[in-house]
């Protein structure tokens, strides 16, 4: 069985401002001063008048591999008890089980991730667009690679930071130093928005300092708001997101548009889906219907236009609207589970539960190309070990660097890095009682939660670090590239070596090891603590979230141990875990969240 496993245990006229007389002079001067030092002028193509529309009543919410690929190490998900849930001294399980997983590691014929040879599917114009949507206009040629961009942008950025400035230099004993993490270059729109925010803050401070009544201050604030809306008007933002139908059923979603000035918005489909039909409603919701030739993935481009003069003194040629590509998935990720050793333990009911668990996990992800993931599935019935289940996937290369797992690479790029071999592997211990549905009682453990946990390990939520003193290699998982200290200092050296002076962190020094990816930090507010027990636990340490940190209502799917038996456990990806997955390159969609934070789609200037 291939692959070492990670296991789990309202508006005023401008004249109102002018009527305020001298009171407006200070803010007006500030506005002029800021505008004179504003950002470079941007250009944009205008909308064509022939587009049909849906209007809203307001804003809506790489080198060749030289040998078999290295695999992620074994990691147990353990069963817990009330007394031992946070006990870091419990045994992981038999050493034989770990060694056996190690012996089966590796994939032959792997090749490294080379994003330069991507060939994303074009988003084709179609005549099948609904009556309230149009075919593409001439300025959309640059949108041909919407699906590829959606899947690759974050990966490219993070691989660069991992291999370059974000990595640490060799630290001195007991300390680790590193080059500061480079911040992403802000977009033109972000620079303009930041400048407007500074102007607004200055205006508000000026108003607050006036020795006038609160009523007068309210008038000043209203006048400033009107001036800002009239002369510093910003384009809307939107992030279309599919909400239903990822596996089967009706595909629905929303453009999730927001206008910073509260302007009324009109929505247009400017590039229709390649094989289906989209109906766009006035409130920004949409329904997609797959057409002939649909392979599980489609895209379309929608524009949100804010009604008004669109005057912005800091951005004279601001676009009259904003475009974004919507990524549609239905049955895009399928699983081929091949039951081998211990197949007799996998009853039809257990196999069905595994499929439901895999489908449940996929609903949180979107892919740019349809893929089939092949897993070797084994079963055991061993009451003498504590681990519940394990999963893994080999890395796609043995060359120095940070590499995705085979499963991760296929999900992110659509490419098969290992040919006919298994993409991943799962081993399950049926010595414990398992609840296969939504009712979990007595001594039963939640099968779905555990299966989702294990599958995420094979998806790349996995570290290849080993016990202190044994990390002499230079080939690591992408996950490892984000390993840091509590203050965000990256622990790996620039040449992909692990400094021996960083070993103490592996077993809890200064809080242990953390995950320092930008998306994870944004979600948690600081680097995310990883499981760092003392002594080191093979296959568990550094590959899970910290059990001592994430407890109670904050318990996470990717905690080391199962929370408890007799309860329905976590079956969702949290915002923190979504941040980690985005750092790993994934497009993640969380239920009921603002799409502005999903990272689902690529915003395009209109």
C-alpha positions as CSV (number, residue, x, y, z in Angstrom):
1,X,0.0,0.0,0.0
2,X,1.6,3.2,-1.2
3,X,2.3,6.2,0.9
4,X,3.1,6.7,4.5
5,X,0.1,7.8,6.4
6,X,-1.0,10.8,8.4
7,X,-3.3,9.4,11.1
8,X,-5.7,11.1,13.4
9,X,-6.2,10.6,16.8
10,X,-28.9,57.1,2.3
11,X,-27.5,60.3,-0.1
12,X,-27.2,64.2,0.3
13,X,-26.6,66.8,-2.4
14,X,-23.1,68.1,-2.7
15,X,-24.4,71.6,-2.1
16,X,-25.1,70.6,1.5
17,X,-21.4,70.3,1.9
18,X,-20.8,73.6,0.3
19,X,-23.4,75.3,2.5
20,X,-21.3,74.4,5.4
21,X,-18.9,77.2,4.3
22,X,-15.6,77.5,6.1
23,X,-16.2,74.3,8.0
24,X,-15.6,72.3,4.8
25,X,-12.3,74.0,3.9
26,X,-10.1,71.8,6.0
27,X,-11.5,68.6,4.6
28,X,-11.6,70.0,1.1
29,X,-7.9,70.9,1.3
30,X,-7.1,67.5,2.7
31,X,-9.0,65.9,-0.2
32,X,-7.1,68.0,-2.7
33,X,-3.8,67.2,-1.1
34,X,-4.4,63.5,-1.1
35,X,-5.6,63.6,-4.7
36,X,-2.5,65.3,-5.9
37,X,-0.3,62.5,-4.6
38,X,-2.7,59.8,-5.6
39,X,-1.8,56.5,-7.4
40,X,-1.2,56.2,-11.1
41,X,-4.2,56.5,-13.3
42,X,-5.7,53.2,-14.3
43,X,-7.4,52.3,-17.6
44,X,-10.5,50.2,-18.2
45,X,-12.9,49.3,-21.0
46,X,-16.5,50.5,-20.8
47,X,-19.5,48.2,-20.9
48,X,-21.3,47.8,-24.1
49,X,-24.9,49.0,-24.1
50,X,-26.2,45.9,-25.8
51,X,-25.8,43.7,-22.7
52,X,-29.0,42.6,-21.0
53,X,-29.0,42.9,-17.3
54,X,-30.5,42.1,-14.0
55,X,-30.8,45.1,-11.6
56,X,-30.8,45.1,-7.8
57,X,-32.5,47.5,-5.5
58,X,-29.3,48.0,-3.6
59,X,-25.9,46.5,-3.0
60,X,-25.8,42.9,-2.2
61,X,-24.6,41.7,0.5
62,X,9.8,22.2,-11.9
63,X,12.5,19.8,-12.8
64,X,12.3,16.1,-13.5
65,X,12.2,13.7,-10.6
66,X,15.1,11.4,-10.2
67,X,13.4,8.7,-8.2
68,X,10.4,7.6,-6.2
69,X,8.6,10.4,-4.5
70,X,8.9,10.9,-0.8
71,X,5.6,10.4,1.1
72,X,4.1,12.0,4.1
73,X,4.9,10.2,7.3
74,X,2.5,8.1,9.4
75,X,0.3,10.1,11.7
76,X,-2.3,8.5,14.0
77,X,-5.6,9.9,15.0
78,X,-6.0,8.5,18.4
79,X,-9.0,7.7,20.5
80,X,-9.3,9.8,23.6
81,X,-10.8,9.7,27.0
82,X,-12.0,12.4,29.4
83,X,-8.7,12.0,31.3
84,X,-6.4,11.6,28.4
85,X,-7.8,13.9,25.7
86,X,-5.0,16.4,26.2
87,X,-2.4,13.9,27.5
88,X,0.7,14.3,25.4
89,X,2.4,11.2,26.8
90,X,0.0,8.5,25.5
91,X,1.5,6.0,23.1
92,X,0.6,6.5,19.4
93,X,0.4,2.8,18.8
94,X,2.6,0.0,18.0
95,X,5.9,0.8,16.4
96,X,5.3,-2.0,14.0
97,X,2.3,-0.2,12.6
98,X,4.4,2.9,11.9
99,X,7.3,0.9,10.5
100,X,4.9,-1.0,8.2
101,X,3.5,2.3,6.9
102,X,7.1,3.5,6.3
103,X,8.0,0.4,4.4
104,X,5.2,0.9,2.0
105,X,6.1,4.5,1.3
106,X,6.9,5.9,-2.1
107,X,5.7,6.5,-5.6
108,X,7.7,5.7,-8.8
109,X,7.8,7.9,-11.8
110,X,6.7,11.1,-10.0
111,X,7.4,14.5,-11.6
112,X,7.6,17.9,-10.0
113,X,4.9,20.5,-10.1
114,X,5.6,22.8,-13.0
115,X,2.9,25.4,-13.3
116,X,4.4,26.9,-16.4
117,X,3.1,24.1,-18.6
118,X,-0.5,24.4,-17.4
119,X,-3.1,24.4,-20.1
120,X,-6.3,25.6,-18.4
121,X,-9.6,25.1,-20.2
122,X,-10.9,28.2,-21.9
123,X,-14.2,29.7,-20.8
124,X,-16.1,29.5,-24.1
125,X,-18.8,31.8,-25.2
126,X,-22.2,30.0,-25.7
127,X,-25.5,30.8,-27.2
128,X,-27.2,28.9,-24.4
129,X,-27.1,31.8,-21.9
130,X,-30.5,32.6,-20.4
131,X,-32.5,35.6,-21.5
132,X,-31.1,37.7,-18.8
133,X,-27.5,37.0,-19.7
134,X,-25.4,37.8,-22.8
135,X,-22.5,36.4,-24.6
136,X,-19.1,37.8,-24.1
137,X,-18.2,41.3,-25.3
138,X,-14.9,42.1,-27.0
139,X,-13.0,43.1,-23.9
140,X,-13.1,39.7,-22.3
141,X,-10.3,38.0,-24.2
142,X,-8.2,38.2,-21.1
143,X,-10.6,36.1,-19.2
144,X,-10.0,32.9,-21.1
145,X,-8.1,31.3,-18.3
146,X,-10.5,32.1,-15.5
147,X,-10.6,28.5,-14.2
148,X,-6.8,28.1,-14.3
149,X,-6.3,31.5,-12.6
150,X,-8.7,30.5,-9.8
151,X,-6.8,27.4,-9.1
152,X,-3.3,28.6,-9.5
153,X,-2.9,32.2,-8.2
154,X,-2.5,31.4,-4.6
155,X,-0.3,28.4,-5.3
156,X,2.2,30.4,-7.3
157,X,2.4,33.1,-4.7
158,X,3.0,30.7,-1.8
159,X,5.5,28.5,-3.6
160,X,7.5,31.7,-4.4
161,X,7.4,32.8,-0.8
162,X,8.3,29.3,0.5
163,X,11.3,29.0,-1.8
164,X,12.5,32.5,-1.5
165,X,12.2,35.4,0.9
166,X,9.9,33.7,3.4
167,X,12.4,31.0,4.3
168,X,14.7,31.4,7.3
169,X,18.4,31.7,7.5
170,X,20.3,29.2,9.6
171,X,19.7,30.2,13.2
172,X,22.1,30.4,16.1
173,X,21.7,27.9,18.9
174,X,18.5,28.4,20.9
175,X,17.3,31.1,18.6
176,X,16.0,31.2,15.0
177,X,16.2,34.2,12.7
178,X,14.6,34.7,9.3
179,X,14.0,37.0,6.5
180,X,10.8,38.9,7.1
181,X,7.8,37.6,5.2
182,X,7.2,39.7,2.1
183,X,3.7,41.2,1.9
184,X,1.7,40.8,-1.3
185,X,1.9,43.8,-3.6
186,X,-1.4,45.7,-3.3
187,X,-3.6,46.1,-6.4
188,X,-4.4,49.5,-7.9
189,X,-7.9,49.3,-6.4
190,X,-6.5,48.4,-3.0
191,X,-4.1,51.4,-3.0
192,X,-7.0,53.7,-4.0
193,X,-9.2,52.3,-1.3
194,X,-6.5,52.7,1.3
195,X,-6.0,56.3,0.4
196,X,-9.7,57.0,0.5
197,X,-9.8,55.4,3.9
198,X,-7.0,57.7,5.1
199,X,-8.8,60.7,3.8
200,X,-12.0,59.6,5.5
201,X,-10.2,59.0,8.8
202,X,-8.7,62.5,8.6
203,X,-12.1,64.0,7.8
204,X,-13.7,62.2,10.7
205,X,-11.0,63.3,13.1
206,X,-11.4,66.9,11.9
207,X,-15.2,66.7,12.5
208,X,-14.7,65.1,15.9
209,X,-12.4,68.0,17.0
210,X,-14.9,70.8,16.1
211,X,-16.3,72.6,19.1
212,X,-19.9,72.3,17.8
213,X,-23.0,70.4,18.8
214,X,-23.5,66.7,18.1
215,X,-26.3,67.7,15.6
216,X,-23.8,69.9,13.7
217,X,-21.3,67.1,13.7
218,X,-24.0,64.8,12.3
219,X,-24.5,67.3,9.5
220,X,-20.8,67.5,8.8
221,X,-20.6,63.7,8.6
222,X,-23.5,63.4,6.3
223,X,-22.0,66.1,4.1
224,X,-18.7,64.3,4.0
225,X,-20.4,61.1,3.1
226,X,-22.2,62.8,0.2
227,X,-18.9,64.3,-1.0
228,X,-17.1,61.0,-0.8
229,X,-19.9,59.2,-2.6
230,X,-20.0,61.9,-5.4
231,X,-16.3,62.6,-5.9
232,X,-14.5,59.5,-4.5
233,X,-16.9,56.8,-5.8
234,X,-15.4,53.3,-5.7
235,X,-16.3,50.4,-7.9
236,X,-18.2,47.5,-6.4
237,X,-16.5,44.3,-5.3
238,X,-17.9,40.8,-6.0
239,X,-17.0,37.3,-5.5
240,X,-19.5,34.9,-7.1
241,X,-19.7,31.7,-5.2
242,X,-21.6,28.4,-5.8
243,X,-23.6,27.5,-2.8
244,X,-25.4,24.2,-3.7
245,X,-25.1,21.3,-6.1
246,X,-21.4,20.5,-5.7
247,X,-22.1,16.8,-5.7
248,X,-25.6,16.5,-7.1
249,X,-28.8,18.6,-7.3
250,X,-29.6,22.1,-8.4
251,X,-26.6,24.4,-8.8
252,X,-27.2,27.8,-7.2
253,X,-25.1,30.6,-5.9
254,X,-24.7,34.3,-5.5
255,X,-22.4,37.0,-6.9
256,X,-22.0,38.3,-3.4
257,X,-21.5,41.9,-4.6
258,X,-20.9,44.9,-2.3
259,X,-20.7,48.5,-3.3
260,X,-18.5,50.6,-0.8
261,X,-20.8,53.6,-1.4
262,X,-24.1,51.9,-1.2
263,X,-24.9,52.5,-4.9
264,X,-27.6,50.5,-6.6
265,X,-26.1,47.6,-8.6
266,X,-26.9,46.0,-11.9
267,X,-25.6,42.6,-12.8
268,X,-24.7,41.2,-16.2
269,X,-23.3,38.0,-17.5
270,X,-20.6,39.1,-19.9
271,X,-19.2,35.6,-20.7
272,X,-21.5,32.6,-20.6
273,X,-20.6,29.1,-19.4
274,X,-19.0,26.7,-21.9
275,X,-21.4,23.9,-21.6
276,X,-24.3,25.0,-19.5
277,X,-26.8,27.8,-19.0
278,X,-26.9,30.4,-16.2
279,X,-29.9,32.4,-15.0
280,X,-28.9,35.6,-13.2
281,X,-31.5,37.2,-10.9
282,X,-31.9,40.9,-10.0
283,X,-30.8,40.2,-6.4
284,X,-27.5,38.7,-7.6
285,X,-28.4,35.1,-7.1
286,X,-28.0,32.6,-9.9
287,X,-28.9,29.2,-11.1
288,X,-26.6,27.1,-13.3
289,X,-27.9,24.3,-15.4
290,X,-25.3,21.8,-16.9
291,X,-25.5,21.3,-20.6
292,X,-24.4,18.6,-23.0
293,X,-20.7,17.9,-22.6
294,X,-20.5,19.1,-19.0
295,X,-17.6,17.3,-17.4
296,X,-18.0,18.5,-13.8
297,X,-16.4,22.0,-14.2
298,X,-17.6,25.1,-15.9
299,X,-17.1,28.9,-15.5
300,X,-18.8,32.1,-16.5
301,X,-18.0,35.8,-15.9
302,X,-20.4,38.3,-14.3
303,X,-20.1,42.0,-14.0
304,X,-21.6,44.2,-11.3
305,X,-22.2,47.9,-12.3
306,X,-22.9,50.6,-9.8
307,X,-25.3,53.2,-11.1
308,X,-24.1,56.8,-10.9
309,X,-21.5,59.2,-12.3
310,X,-18.5,57.0,-11.2
311,X,-16.3,60.1,-10.4
312,X,-13.3,59.3,-8.4
313,X,-10.7,62.1,-8.1
314,X,-8.1,59.6,-7.1
315,X,-8.9,57.2,-9.9
316,X,-10.1,59.2,-12.9
317,X,-10.6,56.2,-15.1
318,X,-12.0,53.9,-12.6
319,X,-14.1,51.1,-14.2
320,X,-17.8,51.4,-14.3
321,X,-18.1,48.0,-12.9
322,X,-16.2,45.0,-11.7
323,X,-16.0,41.5,-13.2
324,X,-15.3,38.2,-11.6
325,X,-15.3,34.6,-12.9
326,X,-17.6,32.1,-11.3
327,X,-16.3,28.6,-10.9
328,X,-18.9,25.8,-11.0
329,X,-18.4,22.3,-9.8
330,X,-20.7,19.4,-9.9
331,X,-19.3,15.9,-9.5
332,X,-15.9,17.4,-10.3
333,X,-14.0,15.2,-7.8
334,X,-14.8,11.5,-7.8
335,X,-13.2,8.8,-5.7
336,X,-12.1,5.3,-6.8
337,X,-11.7,3.3,-3.6
338,X,-9.9,0.0,-4.2
339,X,-10.3,-2.3,-1.2
340,X,-7.3,-4.6,-0.8
341,X,-5.8,-6.1,2.4
342,X,-8.5,-6.5,5.1
343,X,-11.3,-5.8,2.6
344,X,-13.5,-8.1,4.5
345,X,-13.7,-5.5,7.3
346,X,-15.2,-3.0,4.9
347,X,-18.9,-4.0,4.8
348,X,-21.1,-2.4,2.2
349,X,-22.4,0.0,4.9
350,X,-18.9,1.1,5.8
351,X,-18.0,1.6,2.2
352,X,-21.0,3.7,1.7
353,X,-20.1,5.7,4.8
354,X,-16.6,6.4,3.4
355,X,-18.1,7.6,0.1
356,X,-20.5,10.0,2.0
357,X,-17.6,11.3,4.0
358,X,-15.5,12.0,0.9
359,X,-18.4,13.8,-0.7
360,X,-19.0,15.8,2.4
361,X,-15.4,17.0,2.4
362,X,-15.4,17.9,-1.3
363,X,-18.3,20.3,-0.8
364,X,-15.9,22.7,0.8
365,X,-13.5,22.7,-2.2
366,X,-13.6,23.8,-5.8
367,X,-11.4,22.5,-8.5
368,X,-10.5,23.9,-12.0
369,X,-10.4,20.5,-13.7
370,X,-12.3,17.3,-13.1
371,X,-10.3,14.6,-11.4
372,X,-10.6,11.0,-10.2
373,X,-8.7,10.2,-7.0
374,X,-7.7,6.6,-6.6
375,X,-7.2,5.3,-3.1
376,X,-6.0,1.9,-1.8
377,X,-8.2,1.1,1.2
378,X,-7.1,-1.4,3.9
379,X,-8.8,-2.6,7.1
380,X,-7.6,-4.1,10.3
381,X,-9.2,-5.1,13.6
382,X,-6.5,-4.5,16.2
383,X,-7.6,-3.7,19.7
384,X,-4.0,-3.5,20.9
385,X,-3.3,-0.1,19.3
386,X,-4.7,3.3,20.0
387,X,-4.9,4.7,16.5
388,X,-8.3,4.9,14.8
389,X,-7.4,5.4,11.2
390,X,-4.6,6.6,8.9
391,X,-4.2,8.1,5.5
392,X,-1.4,9.4,3.3
393,X,-0.2,10.3,-0.2
394,X,3.3,10.4,-1.6
395,X,5.0,13.6,-2.5
396,X,5.4,14.2,-6.3
397,X,9.2,14.6,-6.2
398,X,12.3,13.7,-4.2
399,X,14.2,16.8,-5.4
400,X,15.0,19.4,-2.8
401,X,12.1,21.8,-2.2
402,X,8.5,21.8,-1.0
403,X,6.2,19.6,-2.9
404,X,2.5,18.7,-2.9
405,X,1.2,15.3,-2.3
406,X,0.0,13.3,-5.3
407,X,-3.6,13.9,-4.3
408,X,-3.0,17.5,-3.7
409,X,-1.2,18.0,-7.0
410,X,-4.1,16.3,-8.9
411,X,-6.7,18.4,-7.1
412,X,-4.8,21.7,-7.7
413,X,-3.7,21.1,-11.3
414,X,-5.7,18.2,-12.7
415,X,-2.5,16.4,-13.5
416,X,-1.7,12.8,-12.6
417,X,1.8,12.6,-11.2
418,X,2.0,8.8,-10.7
419,X,0.2,7.2,-13.6
420,X,-1.6,4.0,-12.7
421,X,-0.5,4.0,-9.1
422,X,-2.7,4.8,-6.2
423,X,-3.0,8.5,-5.5
424,X,-3.5,7.9,-1.8
425,X,-4.1,5.3,0.9
426,X,-6.3,4.8,3.9
427,X,-6.1,2.3,6.6
428,X,-8.9,1.8,9.2
429,X,-8.9,0.1,12.5
430,X,-12.3,-1.5,13.1
431,X,-11.5,-2.7,16.7
432,X,-13.3,0.4,17.9
433,X,-17.1,0.7,17.5
434,X,-18.0,3.1,14.7
435,X,-21.2,5.0,14.1
436,X,-21.7,5.2,10.3
437,X,-24.5,7.8,10.3
438,X,-25.7,10.9,12.1
439,X,-26.5,9.1,15.4
440,X,-23.5,8.4,17.6
441,X,-24.0,6.8,21.0
442,X,-22.2,5.0,23.7
443,X,-18.7,3.9,22.9
444,X,-19.1,4.7,19.2
445,X,-16.8,7.0,17.3
446,X,-17.9,9.3,14.5
447,X,-16.9,7.6,11.3
448,X,-17.6,10.6,9.0
449,X,-15.5,13.1,11.1
450,X,-12.6,10.7,11.2
451,X,-12.8,9.9,7.5
452,X,-12.8,13.6,6.6
453,X,-9.8,14.2,8.9
454,X,-7.8,11.4,7.3
455,X,-8.7,12.4,3.8
456,X,-7.4,15.9,4.5
457,X,-4.0,14.5,5.4
458,X,-3.8,12.9,2.0
459,X,-4.9,16.3,0.5
460,X,-1.7,17.8,1.9
461,X,-2.5,18.7,5.5
462,X,0.6,16.8,6.3
463,X,4.1,17.3,7.6
464,X,7.2,15.3,6.6
465,X,9.1,16.3,9.7
466,X,10.4,13.6,11.9
467,X,11.8,13.3,15.4
468,X,14.5,15.8,16.5
469,X,17.9,14.9,15.2
470,X,16.6,12.9,12.2
471,X,15.6,15.7,9.8
472,X,18.6,15.5,7.4
473,X,16.7,15.6,4.1
474,X,15.8,18.5,1.8
475,X,12.5,17.3,0.4
476,X,9.4,18.4,2.2
477,X,5.7,18.9,1.9
478,X,4.2,22.3,1.0
479,X,2.7,22.2,4.5
480,X,6.2,22.1,5.9
481,X,7.2,25.3,4.1
482,X,4.9,27.2,6.5
483,X,6.2,25.7,9.7
484,X,7.2,28.6,12.0
485,X,7.7,29.8,15.6
486,X,5.0,31.5,17.5
487,X,6.0,34.9,16.2
488,X,5.9,33.7,12.6
489,X,9.6,33.1,12.0
490,X,10.0,30.4,9.5
491,X,12.1,27.5,10.8
492,X,13.5,26.0,7.6
493,X,16.7,27.4,6.1
494,X,16.7,28.9,2.6
495,X,18.4,25.7,1.2
496,X,15.5,23.5,2.4
497,X,17.5,22.1,5.4
498,X,16.1,21.9,8.9
499,X,18.6,23.5,11.4
500,X,19.4,21.4,14.4
501,X,19.0,24.5,16.5
502,X,15.3,24.4,15.6
503,X,14.8,20.9,17.0
504,X,13.6,22.1,20.4
505,X,10.5,23.6,18.8
506,X,9.4,20.2,17.6
507,X,8.8,19.1,21.2
508,X,7.2,22.2,22.6
509,X,10.0,24.8,23.2
510,X,8.5,28.3,23.2
511,X,5.1,26.9,22.4
512,X,6.2,24.4,19.8
513,X,5.8,24.7,16.1
514,X,3.2,26.8,14.3
515,X,1.6,27.2,10.9
516,X,2.5,30.6,9.6
517,X,0.8,30.9,6.2
518,X,-0.8,34.3,5.5
519,X,-4.3,33.0,5.1
520,X,-4.1,30.9,8.2
521,X,-2.7,33.9,10.2
522,X,-5.5,36.1,8.8
523,X,-8.1,33.7,10.0
524,X,-6.6,33.1,13.5
525,X,-5.0,36.4,14.1
526,X,-1.5,34.9,14.5
527,X,0.4,31.8,13.6
528,X,-1.7,28.7,14.3
529,X,-0.3,26.3,17.0
530,X,0.4,22.8,15.8
531,X,0.6,19.6,17.9
532,X,4.1,19.6,19.5
533,X,4.1,17.1,22.3
534,X,7.1,16.1,24.3
535,X,8.2,13.4,23.6
536,X,7.8,13.5,19.9
537,X,5.1,11.3,18.5
538,X,5.9,9.8,15.1
539,X,3.2,10.4,12.6
540,X,1.2,12.8,14.8
541,X,3.6,15.6,15.8
542,X,3.5,18.8,13.6
543,X,0.8,17.3,11.4
544,X,-2.2,18.3,13.4
545,X,-3.6,21.3,15.2
546,X,-2.8,21.5,18.9
547,X,-5.1,19.6,21.2
548,X,-4.3,21.9,24.1
549,X,-5.2,25.0,22.2
550,X,-8.3,24.0,20.3
551,X,-10.7,22.7,23.0
552,X,-14.4,22.8,23.7
553,X,-16.3,24.8,21.2
554,X,-13.0,25.6,19.4
555,X,-12.3,21.9,18.8
556,X,-11.1,21.5,15.2
557,X,-11.5,18.7,12.6
558,X,-7.7,18.5,12.3
559,X,-7.0,18.1,16.0
560,X,-4.8,15.2,16.9
561,X,-7.2,13.2,18.8
562,X,-10.9,12.4,18.4
563,X,-12.9,14.6,20.7
564,X,-14.8,11.9,22.5
565,X,-16.9,8.9,21.7
566,X,-20.7,8.9,21.8
567,X,-21.1,12.3,20.1
568,X,-21.3,13.6,16.6
569,X,-17.9,15.2,16.1
570,X,-16.7,18.1,13.9
571,X,-17.8,17.6,10.3
572,X,-16.9,21.0,8.9
573,X,-13.8,22.8,8.0
574,X,-13.3,25.8,10.2
575,X,-12.1,29.3,9.1
576,X,-8.7,28.4,10.5
577,X,-8.4,25.2,8.6
578,X,-9.8,26.9,5.5
579,X,-6.9,29.4,5.8
580,X,-4.4,26.6,6.0
581,X,-5.9,24.9,3.0
582,X,-5.8,28.2,1.0
583,X,-2.1,28.5,1.9
584,X,-1.7,25.0,0.5
585,X,-3.3,26.2,-2.8
586,X,-6.9,25.2,-2.4
587,X,-10.0,27.1,-3.3
588,X,-12.2,26.8,-0.2
589,X,-15.8,27.7,0.3
590,X,-17.3,27.8,3.8
591,X,-21.1,27.8,4.4
592,X,-22.8,31.1,5.1
593,X,-19.6,33.1,5.0
594,X,-19.1,36.3,3.2
595,X,-17.7,35.5,-0.3
596,X,-15.2,38.4,0.1
597,X,-13.2,36.0,2.3
598,X,-13.6,32.8,0.3
599,X,-10.8,33.2,-2.2
600,X,-13.1,31.4,-4.6
601,X,-12.8,33.6,-7.7
602,X,-10.5,36.0,-9.4
603,X,-11.7,39.6,-9.6
604,X,-11.2,41.3,-13.0
605,X,-11.3,45.0,-13.7
606,X,-14.1,45.8,-16.1
